[in-house]
Amino acid sequence: LRGSIPSELGLLTELTRLSLSNNGLSGPIPDALGQLTNLEYLYLENNNLSGTIPSALCSNSGGIDIDIDCPQVEECACCDCF
């Protein structure tokens, strides 16, 4: 995959795992992903993402495991940076 992460993924509210690793994705992580309240795992490493992790992802009440490349994306408490 190339380009940006589609904000429409935020409409998949029953999603528990999302792996977009090892693609040519770039740009920010859409705020709409914060609507994925059932999300447990978000894998985004090995892309060219930038910006910050949407705060709604880290405040997910069930907890979430985020794997992402740093320093392109600002680190957060719920992230594992590579």
All heavy atoms as a GROMACS GRO file, in nm:
protein
  600
    1LEU      N    1   0.084  -0.118   0.000
    1LEU     CA    2   0.000   0.000   0.000
    1LEU      C    3   0.088   0.124   0.000
    1LEU      O    4   0.193   0.126   0.062
    1LEU     CB    5  -0.088   0.002   0.124
    1LEU     CG    6  -0.185  -0.114   0.143
    1LEU    CD1    7  -0.251  -0.104   0.280
    1LEU    CD2    8  -0.288  -0.116   0.035
    2ARG      N    9   0.041   0.227  -0.066
    2ARG     CA   10   0.113   0.354  -0.070
    2ARG      C   11   0.015   0.467  -0.045
    2ARG      O   12  -0.105   0.452  -0.062
    2ARG     CB   13   0.179   0.373  -0.206
    2ARG     CG   14   0.279   0.264  -0.238
    2ARG     CD   15   0.391   0.315  -0.327
    2ARG     NE   16   0.485   0.211  -0.361
    2ARG     CZ   17   0.578   0.163  -0.280
    2ARG    NH1   18   0.588   0.209  -0.158
    2ARG    NH2   19   0.660   0.069  -0.317
    3GLY      N   20   0.068   0.581  -0.003
    3GLY     CA   21  -0.017   0.696   0.024
    3GLY      C   22  -0.046   0.710   0.171
    3GLY      O   23   0.029   0.664   0.256
    4SER      N   24  -0.158   0.772   0.202
    4SER     CA   25  -0.193   0.796   0.342
    4SER      C   26  -0.288   0.688   0.394
    4SER      O   27  -0.350   0.615   0.317
    4SER     CB   28  -0.258   0.933   0.356
    4SER     OG   29  -0.375   0.939   0.278
    5ILE      N   30  -0.297   0.681   0.526
    5ILE     CA   31  -0.391   0.588   0.589
    5ILE      C   32  -0.530   0.647   0.572
    5ILE      O   33  -0.555   0.761   0.614
    5ILE     CB   34  -0.359   0.568   0.738
    5ILE    CG1   35  -0.220   0.507   0.755
    5ILE    CG2   36  -0.465   0.480   0.804
    5ILE    CD1   37  -0.175   0.498   0.899
    6PRO      N   38  -0.624   0.574   0.512
    6PRO     CA   39  -0.758   0.629   0.492
    6PRO      C   40  -0.832   0.651   0.625
    6PRO      O   41  -0.837   0.561   0.709
    6PRO     CB   42  -0.830   0.523   0.409
    6PRO     CG   43  -0.729   0.423   0.369
    6PRO     CD   44  -0.609   0.441   0.456
    7SER      N   45  -0.887   0.768   0.643
    7SER     CA   46  -0.962   0.796   0.766
    7SER      C   47  -1.087   0.710   0.776
    7SER      O   48  -1.139   0.688   0.886
    7SER     CB   49  -0.997   0.944   0.774
    7SER     OG   50  -1.077   0.982   0.665
    8GLU      N   51  -1.134   0.657   0.664
    8GLU     CA   52  -1.252   0.571   0.664
    8GLU      C   53  -1.232   0.444   0.746
    8GLU      O   54  -1.329   0.380   0.787
    8GLU     CB   55  -1.292   0.534   0.521
    8GLU     CG   56  -1.345   0.648   0.438
    8GLU     CD   57  -1.236   0.736   0.379
    8GLU    OE1   58  -1.116   0.702   0.388
    8GLU    OE2   59  -1.270   0.841   0.323
    9LEU      N   60  -1.107   0.408   0.775
    9LEU     CA   61  -1.082   0.292   0.860
    9LEU      C   62  -1.144   0.313   0.998
    9LEU      O   63  -1.178   0.216   1.067
    9LEU     CB   64  -0.932   0.265   0.873
    9LEU     CG   65  -0.862   0.208   0.750
    9LEU    CD1   66  -0.713   0.197   0.774
    9LEU    CD2   67  -0.921   0.072   0.714
   10GLY      N   68  -1.163   0.436   1.038
   10GLY     CA   69  -1.225   0.467   1.166
   10GLY      C   70  -1.371   0.423   1.174
   10GLY      O   71  -1.428   0.417   1.282
   11LEU      N   72  -1.430   0.391   1.060
   11LEU     CA   73  -1.568   0.344   1.057
   11LEU      C   74  -1.580   0.196   1.091
   11LEU      O   75  -1.690   0.147   1.116
   11LEU     CB   76  -1.630   0.369   0.919
   11LEU     CG   77  -1.635   0.515   0.873
   11LEU    CD1   78  -1.682   0.525   0.730
   11LEU    CD2   79  -1.725   0.595   0.966
   12LEU      N   80  -1.469   0.126   1.093
   12LEU     CA   81  -1.469  -0.019   1.122
   12LEU      C   82  -1.462  -0.040   1.273
   12LEU      O   83  -1.365  -0.094   1.326
   12LEU     CB   84  -1.351  -0.086   1.050
   12LEU     CG   85  -1.348  -0.067   0.898
   12LEU    CD1   86  -1.219  -0.122   0.841
   12LEU    CD2   87  -1.468  -0.131   0.835
   13THR      N   88  -1.565   0.000   1.342
   13THR     CA   89  -1.561   0.010   1.488
   13THR      C   90  -1.548  -0.124   1.562
   13THR      O   91  -1.515  -0.126   1.679
   13THR     CB   92  -1.685   0.084   1.540
   13THR    OG1   93  -1.802   0.017   1.493
   13THR    CG2   94  -1.686   0.229   1.492
   14GLU      N   95  -1.573  -0.234   1.495
   14GLU     CA   96  -1.558  -0.365   1.560
   14GLU      C   97  -1.418  -0.423   1.542
   14GLU      O   98  -1.388  -0.531   1.593
   14GLU     CB   99  -1.663  -0.464   1.506
   14GLU     CG  100  -1.806  -0.423   1.537
   14GLU     CD  101  -1.833  -0.411   1.686
   14GLU    OE1  102  -1.791  -0.500   1.762
   14GLU    OE2  103  -1.894  -0.310   1.726
   15LEU      N  104  -1.333  -0.352   1.470
   15LEU     CA  105  -1.198  -0.398   1.442
   15LEU      C  106  -1.118  -0.412   1.571
   15LEU      O  107  -1.120  -0.324   1.656
   15LEU     CB  108  -1.130  -0.297   1.349
   15LEU     CG  109  -1.010  -0.342   1.268
   15LEU    CD1  110  -1.049  -0.450   1.170
   15LEU    CD2  111  -0.954  -0.223   1.192
   16THR      N  112  -1.047  -0.525   1.587
   16THR     CA  113  -0.964  -0.545   1.706
   16THR      C  114  -0.815  -0.543   1.673
   16THR      O  115  -0.734  -0.517   1.760
   16THR     CB  116  -0.998  -0.678   1.777
   16THR    OG1  117  -0.978  -0.787   1.687
   16THR    CG2  118  -1.141  -0.677   1.828
   17ARG      N  119  -0.780  -0.574   1.549
   17ARG     CA  120  -0.639  -0.574   1.506
   17ARG      C  121  -0.628  -0.506   1.371
   17ARG      O  122  -0.707  -0.534   1.282
   17ARG     CB  123  -0.584  -0.715   1.494
   17ARG     CG  124  -0.575  -0.789   1.623
   17ARG     CD  125  -0.532  -0.934   1.601
   17ARG     NE  126  -0.536  -1.005   1.725
   17ARG     CZ  127  -0.428  -1.048   1.789
   17ARG    NH1  128  -0.311  -1.031   1.736
   17ARG    NH2  129  -0.440  -1.111   1.904
   18LEU      N  130  -0.527  -0.420   1.359
   18LEU     CA  131  -0.502  -0.355   1.232
   18LEU      C  132  -0.352  -0.355   1.208
   18LEU      O  133  -0.276  -0.298   1.286
   18LEU     CB  134  -0.556  -0.211   1.231
   18LEU     CG  135  -0.535  -0.130   1.105
   18LEU    CD1  136  -0.599  -0.198   0.983
   18LEU    CD2  137  -0.590   0.011   1.122
   19SER      N  138  -0.310  -0.424   1.102
   19SER     CA  139  -0.168  -0.430   1.069
   19SER      C  140  -0.147  -0.367   0.932
   19SER      O  141  -0.196  -0.419   0.831
   19SER     CB  142  -0.119  -0.574   1.069
   19SER     OG  143   0.017  -0.578   1.032
   20LEU      N  144  -0.077  -0.256   0.932
   20LEU     CA  145  -0.042  -0.187   0.808
   20LEU      C  146   0.109  -0.176   0.796
   20LEU      O  147   0.161  -0.086   0.730
   20LEU     CB  148  -0.107  -0.047   0.806
   20LEU     CG  149  -0.259  -0.046   0.809
   20LEU    CD1  150  -0.311   0.096   0.828
   20LEU    CD2  151  -0.316  -0.107   0.682
   21SER      N  152   0.181  -0.267   0.859
   21SER     CA  153   0.327  -0.266   0.858
   21SER      C  154   0.383  -0.297   0.720
   21SER      O  155   0.317  -0.360   0.637
   21SER     CB  156   0.380  -0.372   0.956
   21SER     OG  157   0.334  -0.346   1.085
   22ASN      N  158   0.506  -0.249   0.699
   22ASN     CA  159   0.584  -0.282   0.579
   22ASN      C  160   0.516  -0.238   0.449
   22ASN      O  161   0.508  -0.313   0.353
   22ASN     CB  162   0.614  -0.432   0.574
   22ASN     CG  163   0.686  -0.479   0.698
   22ASN    OD1  164   0.788  -0.421   0.735
   22ASN    ND2  165   0.633  -0.579   0.764
   23ASN      N  166   0.466  -0.116   0.448
   23ASN     CA  167   0.405  -0.058   0.329
   23ASN      C  168   0.473   0.076   0.299
   23ASN      O  169   0.567   0.115   0.366
   23ASN     CB  170   0.254  -0.037   0.350
   23ASN     CG  171   0.179  -0.168   0.347
   23ASN    OD1  172   0.164  -0.229   0.244
   23ASN    ND2  173   0.133  -0.212   0.463
   24GLY      N  174   0.423   0.146   0.204
   24GLY     CA  175   0.475   0.278   0.169
   24GLY      C  176   0.382   0.387   0.216
   24GLY      O  177   0.362   0.486   0.146
   25LEU      N  178   0.327   0.371   0.336
   25LEU     CA  179   0.233   0.470   0.388
   25LEU      C  180   0.309   0.592   0.439
   25LEU      O  181   0.417   0.580   0.496
   25LEU     CB  182   0.149   0.410   0.500
   25LEU     CG  183   0.060   0.292   0.458
   25LEU    CD1  184  -0.003   0.227   0.579
   25LEU    CD2  185  -0.046   0.339   0.360
   26SER      N  186   0.250   0.709   0.419
   26SER     CA  187   0.314   0.834   0.463
   26SER      C  188   0.208   0.929   0.516
   26SER      O  189   0.088   0.904   0.501
   26SER     CB  190   0.389   0.897   0.347
   26SER     OG  191   0.300   0.925   0.240
   27GLY      N  192   0.255   1.035   0.580
   27GLY     CA  193   0.164   1.135   0.635
   27GLY      C  194   0.124   1.100   0.777
   27GLY      O  195   0.178   1.009   0.838
   28PRO      N  196   0.025   1.174   0.829
   28PRO     CA  197  -0.015   1.154   0.968
   28PRO      C  198  -0.106   1.033   0.987
   28PRO      O  199  -0.165   0.982   0.892
   28PRO     CB  200  -0.091   1.283   1.001
   28PRO     CG  201  -0.149   1.324   0.870
   28PRO     CD  202  -0.046   1.285   0.766
   29ILE      N  203  -0.117   0.990   1.112
   29ILE     CA  204  -0.213   0.887   1.149
   29ILE      C  205  -0.346   0.958   1.170
   29ILE      O  206  -0.354   1.051   1.250
   29ILE     CB  207  -0.169   0.814   1.277
   29ILE    CG1  208  -0.034   0.748   1.254
   29ILE    CG2  209  -0.273   0.712   1.321
   29ILE    CD1  210   0.034   0.702   1.380
   30PRO      N  211  -0.450   0.919   1.097
   30PRO     CA  212  -0.577   0.993   1.107
   30PRO      C  213  -0.639   0.988   1.246
   30PRO      O  214  -0.640   0.884   1.312
   30PRO     CB  215  -0.668   0.923   1.007
   30PRO     CG  216  -0.587   0.823   0.935
   30PRO     CD  217  -0.457   0.807   1.004
   31ASP      N  218  -0.693   1.101   1.289
   31ASP     CA  219  -0.764   1.107   1.418
   31ASP      C  220  -0.880   1.009   1.422
   31ASP      O  221  -0.917   0.960   1.528
   31ASP     CB  222  -0.817   1.248   1.443
   31ASP     CG  223  -0.706   1.346   1.475
   31ASP    OD1  224  -0.600   1.303   1.524
   31ASP    OD2  225  -0.726   1.467   1.452
   32ALA      N  226  -0.936   0.978   1.305
   32ALA     CA  227  -1.052   0.887   1.297
   32ALA      C  228  -1.019   0.749   1.352
   32ALA      O  229  -1.110   0.678   1.396
   32ALA     CB  230  -1.100   0.876   1.153
   33LEU      N  231  -0.892   0.709   1.356
   33LEU     CA  232  -0.858   0.579   1.412
   33LEU      C  233  -0.887   0.574   1.562
   33LEU      O  234  -0.902   0.468   1.620
   33LEU     CB  235  -0.712   0.544   1.386
   33LEU     CG  236  -0.673   0.517   1.241
   33LEU    CD1  237  -0.531   0.464   1.232
   33LEU    CD2  238  -0.770   0.424   1.172
   34GLY      N  239  -0.900   0.689   1.624
   34GLY     CA  240  -0.938   0.695   1.765
   34GLY      C  241  -1.079   0.646   1.790
   34GLY      O  242  -1.116   0.618   1.904
   35GLN      N  243  -1.159   0.632   1.686
   35GLN     CA  244  -1.295   0.580   1.698
   35GLN      C  245  -1.298   0.428   1.709
   35GLN      O  246  -1.403   0.369   1.734
   35GLN     CB  247  -1.379   0.625   1.578
   35GLN     CG  248  -1.392   0.774   1.568
   35GLN     CD  249  -1.457   0.817   1.437
   35GLN    OE1  250  -1.512   0.737   1.364
   35GLN    NE2  251  -1.448   0.945   1.408
   36LEU      N  252  -1.183   0.365   1.690
   36LEU     CA  253  -1.174   0.219   1.696
   36LEU      C  254  -1.160   0.176   1.842
   36LEU      O  255  -1.054   0.134   1.888
   36LEU     CB  256  -1.057   0.170   1.611
   36LEU     CG  257  -1.063   0.207   1.463
   36LEU    CD1  258  -0.937   0.163   1.391
   36LEU    CD2  259  -1.186   0.149   1.398
   37THR      N  260  -1.268   0.183   1.915
   37THR     CA  261  -1.265   0.159   2.060
   37THR      C  262  -1.240   0.013   2.097
   37THR      O  263  -1.206  -0.017   2.211
   37THR     CB  264  -1.395   0.208   2.125
   37THR    OG1  265  -1.504   0.144   2.062
   37THR    CG2  266  -1.409   0.359   2.113
   38ASN      N  267  -1.256  -0.078   2.003
   38ASN     CA  268  -1.230  -0.220   2.029
   38ASN      C  269  -1.089  -0.262   1.986
   38ASN      O  270  -1.051  -0.377   2.002
   38ASN     CB  271  -1.333  -0.308   1.957
   38ASN     CG  272  -1.471  -0.294   2.016
   38ASN    OD1  273  -1.487  -0.298   2.136
   38ASN    ND2  274  -1.570  -0.275   1.931
   39LEU      N  275  -1.014  -0.168   1.932
   39LEU     CA  276  -0.881  -0.199   1.880
   39LEU      C  277  -0.787  -0.238   1.994
   39LEU      O  278  -0.777  -0.169   2.095
   39LEU     CB  279  -0.826  -0.077   1.805
   39LEU     CG  280  -0.710  -0.102   1.710
   39LEU    CD1  281  -0.752  -0.196   1.597
   39LEU    CD2  282  -0.660   0.028   1.652
   40GLU      N  283  -0.720  -0.352   1.977
   40GLU     CA  284  -0.624  -0.400   2.076
   40GLU      C  285  -0.481  -0.391   2.024
   40GLU      O  286  -0.388  -0.375   2.102
   40GLU     CB  287  -0.655  -0.546   2.111
   40GLU     CG  288  -0.791  -0.564   2.174
   40GLU     CD  289  -0.829  -0.710   2.189
   40GLU    OE1  290  -0.749  -0.799   2.153
   40GLU    OE2  291  -0.941  -0.736   2.236
   41TYR      N  292  -0.462  -0.405   1.893
   41TYR     CA  293  -0.329  -0.404   1.831
   41TYR      C  294  -0.331  -0.315   1.708
   41TYR      O  295  -0.419  -0.330   1.623
   41TYR     CB  296  -0.287  -0.545   1.790
   41TYR     CG  297  -0.284  -0.643   1.904
   41TYR    CD1  298  -0.392  -0.725   1.929
   41TYR    CD2  299  -0.173  -0.650   1.988
   41TYR    CE1  300  -0.391  -0.814   2.035
   41TYR    CE2  301  -0.171  -0.739   2.094
   41TYR     CZ  302  -0.280  -0.821   2.117
   41TYR     OH  303  -0.278  -0.909   2.222
   42LEU      N  304  -0.233  -0.227   1.697
   42LEU     CA  305  -0.216  -0.143   1.579
   42LEU      C  306  -0.070  -0.149   1.539
   42LEU      O  307   0.018  -0.103   1.612
   42LEU     CB  308  -0.258   0.001   1.610
   42LEU     CG  309  -0.240   0.103   1.498
   42LEU    CD1  310  -0.323   0.065   1.376
   42LEU    CD2  311  -0.277   0.242   1.547
   43TYR      N  312  -0.043  -0.210   1.426
   43TYR     CA  313   0.094  -0.227   1.379
   43TYR      C  314   0.117  -0.137   1.259
   43TYR      O  315   0.053  -0.152   1.155
   43TYR     CB  316   0.121  -0.373   1.341
   43TYR     CG  317   0.098  -0.469   1.456
   43TYR    CD1  318   0.001  -0.566   1.449
   43TYR    CD2  319   0.174  -0.459   1.572
   43TYR    CE1  320  -0.020  -0.653   1.555
   43TYR    CE2  321   0.153  -0.545   1.678
   43TYR     CZ  322   0.056  -0.643   1.668
   43TYR     OH  323   0.036  -0.728   1.774
   44LEU      N  324   0.210  -0.042   1.273
   44LEU     CA  325   0.235   0.056   1.169
   44LEU      C  326   0.384   0.068   1.134
   44LEU      O  327   0.421   0.159   1.061
   44LEU     CB  328   0.184   0.194   1.216
   44LEU     CG  329   0.034   0.203   1.243
   44LEU    CD1  330   0.001   0.336   1.309
   44LEU    CD2  331  -0.045   0.185   1.115
   45GLU      N  332   0.467  -0.020   1.187
   45GLU     CA  333   0.610  -0.005   1.166
   45GLU      C  334   0.648  -0.025   1.019
   45GLU      O  335   0.574  -0.082   0.941
   45GLU     CB  336   0.692  -0.097   1.258
   45GLU     CG  337   0.676  -0.243   1.233
   45GLU     CD  338   0.565  -0.308   1.312
   45GLU    OE1  339   0.477  -0.243   1.366
   45GLU    OE2  340   0.566  -0.431   1.316
   46ASN      N  341   0.766   0.026   0.985
   46ASN     CA  342   0.823   0.018   0.850
   46ASN      C  343   0.738   0.091   0.746
   46ASN      O  344   0.708   0.039   0.639
   46ASN     CB  345   0.849  -0.127   0.809
   46ASN     CG  346   0.952  -0.192   0.898
   46ASN    OD1  347   1.053  -0.132   0.932
   46ASN    ND2  348   0.924  -0.314   0.941
   47ASN      N  349   0.697   0.211   0.780
   47ASN     CA  350   0.630   0.304   0.689
   47ASN      C  351   0.700   0.439   0.703
   47ASN      O  352   0.803   0.450   0.770
   47ASN     CB  353   0.481   0.317   0.726
   47ASN     CG  354   0.401   0.196   0.682
   47ASN    OD1  355   0.383   0.171   0.564
   47ASN    ND2  356   0.352   0.119   0.779
   48ASN      N  357   0.646   0.541   0.642
   48ASN     CA  358   0.702   0.676   0.652
   48ASN      C  359   0.600   0.771   0.712
   48ASN      O  360   0.576   0.879   0.660
   48ASN     CB  361   0.743   0.724   0.512
   48ASN     CG  362   0.856   0.642   0.456
   48ASN    OD1  363   0.959   0.626   0.522
   48ASN    ND2  364   0.838   0.588   0.338
   49LEU      N  365   0.540   0.731   0.823
   49LEU     CA  366   0.438   0.812   0.888
   49LEU      C  367   0.503   0.926   0.967
   49LEU      O  368   0.620   0.918   1.003
   49LEU     CB  369   0.354   0.724   0.981
   49LEU     CG  370   0.279   0.612   0.908
   49LEU    CD1  371   0.218   0.516   1.008
   49LEU    CD2  372   0.172   0.669   0.817
   50SER      N  373   0.425   1.029   0.992
   50SER     CA  374   0.477   1.145   1.065
   50SER      C  375   0.368   1.201   1.155
   50SER      O  376   0.253   1.159   1.149
   50SER     CB  377   0.523   1.252   0.966
   50SER     OG  378   0.414   1.291   0.884
   51GLY      N  379   0.407   1.296   1.239
   51GLY     CA  380   0.309   1.362   1.325
   51GLY      C  381   0.299   1.297   1.461
   51GLY      O  382   0.399   1.251   1.516
   52THR      N  383   0.178   1.292   1.512
   52THR     CA  384   0.156   1.239   1.647
   52THR      C  385   0.056   1.124   1.643
   52THR      O  386  -0.019   1.108   1.548
   52THR     CB  387   0.100   1.349   1.741
   52THR    OG1  388  -0.023   1.395   1.687
   52THR    CG2  389   0.196   1.464   1.755
   53ILE      N  390   0.056   1.046   1.750
   53ILE     CA  391  -0.044   0.941   1.768
   53ILE      C  392  -0.171   1.010   1.818
   53ILE      O  393  -0.165   1.084   1.916
   53ILE     CB  394   0.002   0.838   1.873
   53ILE    CG1  395   0.137   0.778   1.838
   53ILE    CG2  396  -0.103   0.730   1.894
   53ILE    CD1  397   0.138   0.681   1.727
   54PRO      N  398  -0.285   0.988   1.755
   54PRO     CA  399  -0.408   1.048   1.806
   54PRO      C  400  -0.430   1.009   1.952
   54PRO      O  401  -0.422   0.891   1.989
   54PRO     CB  402  -0.517   0.988   1.715
   54PRO     CG  403  -0.446   0.955   1.588
   54PRO     CD  404  -0.308   0.912   1.631
   55SER      N  405  -0.456   1.108   2.036
   55SER     CA  406  -0.468   1.083   2.179
   55SER      C  407  -0.580   0.984   2.212
   55SER      O  408  -0.571   0.912   2.310
   55SER     CB  409  -0.490   1.214   2.254
   55SER     OG  410  -0.607   1.277   2.209
   56ALA      N  411  -0.684   0.979   2.131
   56ALA     CA  412  -0.795   0.886   2.156
   56ALA      C  413  -0.748   0.741   2.150
   56ALA      O  414  -0.804   0.655   2.218
   56ALA     CB  415  -0.908   0.909   2.058
   57LEU      N  416  -0.644   0.713   2.071
   57LEU     CA  417  -0.592   0.576   2.064
   57LEU      C  418  -0.530   0.538   2.198
   57LEU      O  419  -0.548   0.426   2.245
   57LEU     CB  420  -0.489   0.562   1.953
   57LEU     CG  421  -0.544   0.550   1.812
   57LEU    CD1  422  -0.431   0.553   1.710
   57LEU    CD2  423  -0.624   0.422   1.797
   58CYS      N  424  -0.457   0.627   2.258
   58CYS     CA  425  -0.390   0.596   2.384
   58CYS      C  426  -0.484   0.597   2.502
   58CYS      O  427  -0.455   0.540   2.606
   58CYS     CB  428  -0.276   0.693   2.408
   58CYS     SG  429  -0.138   0.666   2.294
   59SER      N  430  -0.599   0.661   2.488
   59SER     CA  431  -0.694   0.663   2.599
   59SER      C  432  -0.798   0.554   2.584
   59SER      O  433  -0.896   0.550   2.659
   59SER     CB  434  -0.762   0.800   2.609
   59SER     OG  435  -0.835   0.828   2.491
   60ASN      N  436  -0.777   0.463   2.490
   60ASN     CA  437  -0.867   0.349   2.470
   60ASN      C  438  -0.880   0.274   2.602
   60ASN      O  439  -0.781   0.228   2.658
   60ASN     CB  440  -0.809   0.260   2.359
   60ASN     CG  441  -0.895   0.143   2.323
   60ASN    OD1  442  -0.969   0.091   2.407
   60ASN    ND2  443  -0.886   0.099   2.200
   61SER      N  444  -1.000   0.260   2.653
   61SER     CA  445  -1.022   0.203   2.786
   61SER      C  446  -0.976   0.058   2.798
   61SER      O  447  -0.940   0.013   2.906
   61SER     CB  448  -1.169   0.214   2.824
   61SER     OG  449  -1.249   0.141   2.733
   62GLY      N  450  -0.976  -0.016   2.689
   62GLY     CA  451  -0.933  -0.155   2.695
   62GLY      C  452  -0.784  -0.173   2.682
   62GLY      O  453  -0.731  -0.281   2.698
   63GLY      N  454  -0.712  -0.066   2.653
   63GLY     CA  455  -0.568  -0.073   2.631
   63GLY      C  456  -0.539  -0.113   2.488
   63GLY      O  457  -0.618  -0.182   2.425
   64ILE      N  458  -0.428  -0.067   2.436
   64ILE     CA  459  -0.391  -0.094   2.298
   64ILE      C  460  -0.241  -0.107   2.287
   64ILE      O  461  -0.167  -0.039   2.358
   64ILE     CB  462  -0.445   0.018   2.204
   64ILE    CG1  463  -0.420  -0.016   2.059
   64ILE    CG2  464  -0.389   0.151   2.242
   64ILE    CD1  465  -0.487   0.077   1.961
   65ASP      N  466  -0.197  -0.196   2.202
   65ASP     CA  467  -0.056  -0.216   2.175
   65ASP      C  468  -0.028  -0.156   2.038
   65ASP      O  469  -0.083  -0.201   1.938
   65ASP     CB  470  -0.023  -0.366   2.176
   65ASP     CG  471   0.123  -0.394   2.149
   65ASP    OD1  472   0.207  -0.306   2.175
   65ASP    OD2  473   0.152  -0.505   2.102
   66ILE      N  474   0.054  -0.050   2.035
   66ILE     CA  475   0.086   0.018   1.910
   66ILE      C  476   0.234  -0.002   1.882
   66ILE      O  477   0.318   0.033   1.964
   66ILE     CB  478   0.056   0.169   1.917
   66ILE    CG1  479  -0.092   0.192   1.944
   66ILE    CG2  480   0.096   0.237   1.787
   66ILE    CD1  481  -0.130   0.337   1.964
   67ASP      N  482   0.266  -0.058   1.765
   67ASP     CA  483   0.404  -0.069   1.719
   67ASP      C  484   0.421   0.027   1.603
   67ASP      O  485   0.346   0.019   1.504
   67ASP     CB  486   0.436  -0.211   1.673
   67ASP     CG  487   0.440  -0.309   1.789
   67ASP    OD1  488   0.453  -0.265   1.904
   67ASP    OD2  489   0.430  -0.430   1.763
   68ILE      N  490   0.520   0.116   1.614
   68ILE     CA  491   0.537   0.221   1.514
   68ILE      C  492   0.683   0.263   1.508
   68ILE      O  493   0.757   0.244   1.604
   68ILE     CB  494   0.445   0.340   1.550
   68ILE    CG1  495   0.432   0.434   1.432
   68ILE    CG2  496   0.491   0.410   1.675
   68ILE    CD1  497   0.316   0.526   1.443
   69ASP      N  498   0.724   0.317   1.394
   69ASP     CA  499   0.860   0.369   1.378
   69ASP      C  500   0.872   0.506   1.444
   69ASP      O  501   0.788   0.591   1.427
   69ASP     CB  502   0.895   0.385   1.230
   69ASP     CG  503   0.898   0.253   1.156
   69ASP    OD1  504   0.951   0.157   1.212
   69ASP    OD2  505   0.848   0.247   1.043
   70CYS      N  506   0.977   0.524   1.519
   70CYS     CA  507   1.010   0.654   1.574
   70CYS      C  508   1.150   0.687   1.523
   70CYS      O  509   1.225   0.596   1.493
   70CYS     CB  510   1.009   0.650   1.727
   70CYS     SG  511   0.844   0.629   1.794
   71PRO      N  512   1.191   0.807   1.501
   71PRO     CA  513   1.136   0.930   1.553
   71PRO      C  514   1.039   1.001   1.459
   71PRO      O  515   0.998   1.112   1.488
   71PRO     CB  516   1.260   1.015   1.574
   71PRO     CG  517   1.350   0.976   1.462
   71PRO     CD  518   1.323   0.828   1.442
   72GLN      N  519   1.000   0.941   1.348
   72GLN     CA  520   0.910   1.010   1.256
   72GLN      C  521   0.778   1.046   1.324
   72GLN      O  522   0.718   1.148   1.295
   72GLN     CB  523   0.879   0.926   1.132
   72GLN     CG  524   0.998   0.904   1.041
   72GLN     CD  525   1.071   0.776   1.076
   72GLN    OE1  526   1.054   0.720   1.183
   72GLN    NE2  527   1.155   0.731   0.984
   73VAL      N  528   0.730   0.959   1.410
   73VAL     CA  529   0.604   0.983   1.481
   73VAL      C  530   0.637   1.010   1.626
   73VAL      O  531   0.719   0.940   1.686
   73VAL     CB  532   0.510   0.861   1.468
   73VAL    CG1  533   0.386   0.878   1.553
   73VAL    CG2  534   0.473   0.839   1.323
   74GLU      N  535   0.574   1.111   1.682
   74GLU     CA  536   0.598   1.146   1.821
   74GLU      C  537   0.555   1.031   1.911
   74GLU      O  538   0.445   0.979   1.898
   74GLU     CB  539   0.517   1.271   1.856
   74GLU     CG  540   0.597   1.372   1.933
   74GLU     CD  541   0.519   1.499   1.950
   74GLU    OE1  542   0.522   1.582   1.860
   74GLU    OE2  543   0.454   1.510   2.057
   75GLU      N  544   0.641   0.996   2.001
   75GLU     CA  545   0.617   0.881   2.090
   75GLU      C  546   0.506   0.910   2.190
   75GLU      O  547   0.481   1.023   2.227
   75GLU     CB  548   0.747   0.851   2.164
   75GLU     CG  549   0.749   0.717   2.230
   75GLU     CD  550   0.887   0.686   2.284
   75GLU    OE1  551   0.986   0.749   2.243
   75GLU    OE2  552   0.893   0.598   2.368
   76CYS      N  553   0.436   0.806   2.229
   76CYS     CA  554   0.333   0.819   2.332
   76CYS      C  555   0.348   0.703   2.430
   76CYS      O  556   0.420   0.608   2.405
   76CYS     CB  557   0.193   0.821   2.271
   76CYS     SG  558   0.143   0.666   2.198
   77ALA      N  559   0.276   0.711   2.540
   77ALA     CA  560   0.291   0.612   2.648
   77ALA      C  561   0.247   0.472   2.605
   77ALA      O  562   0.294   0.374   2.660
   77ALA     CB  563   0.211   0.657   2.769
   78CYS      N  564   0.157   0.461   2.509
   78CYS     CA  565   0.107   0.329   2.472
   78CYS      C  566   0.177   0.272   2.349
   78CYS      O  567   0.134   0.171   2.295
   78CYS     CB  568  -0.044   0.336   2.448
   78CYS     SG  569  -0.093   0.441   2.312
   79CYS      N  570   0.287   0.334   2.306
   79CYS     CA  571   0.355   0.290   2.183
   79CYS      C  572   0.482   0.210   2.214
   79CYS      O  573   0.547   0.234   2.314
   79CYS     CB  574   0.400   0.411   2.101
   79CYS     SG  575   0.268   0.522   2.059
   80ASP      N  576   0.513   0.119   2.124
   80ASP     CA  577   0.643   0.056   2.122
   80ASP      C  578   0.714   0.107   1.997
   80ASP      O  579   0.672   0.074   1.885
   80ASP     CB  580   0.632  -0.097   2.114
   80ASP     CG  581   0.573  -0.156   2.241
   80ASP    OD1  582   0.606  -0.103   2.350
   80ASP    OD2  583   0.498  -0.252   2.230
   81CYS      N  584   0.814   0.190   2.016
   81CYS     CA  585   0.884   0.250   1.902
   81CYS      C  586   1.001   0.164   1.858
   81CYS      O  587   1.070   0.105   1.942
   81CYS     CB  588   0.934   0.390   1.936
   81CYS     SG  589   0.801   0.506   1.957
   82PHE      N  590   1.022   0.158   1.729
   82PHE     CA  591   1.132   0.080   1.671
   82PHE      C  592   1.227   0.171   1.599
   82PHE      O  593   1.192   0.272   1.548
   82PHE     CB  594   1.078  -0.026   1.575
   82PHE     CG  595   0.995  -0.128   1.644
   82PHE    CD1  596   0.858  -0.116   1.650
   82PHE    CD2  597   1.054  -0.236   1.706
   82PHE    CE1  598   0.780  -0.209   1.713
   82PHE    CE2  599   0.976  -0.330   1.771
   82PHE     CZ  600   0.839  -0.317   1.774
   0.00000   0.00000   0.00000
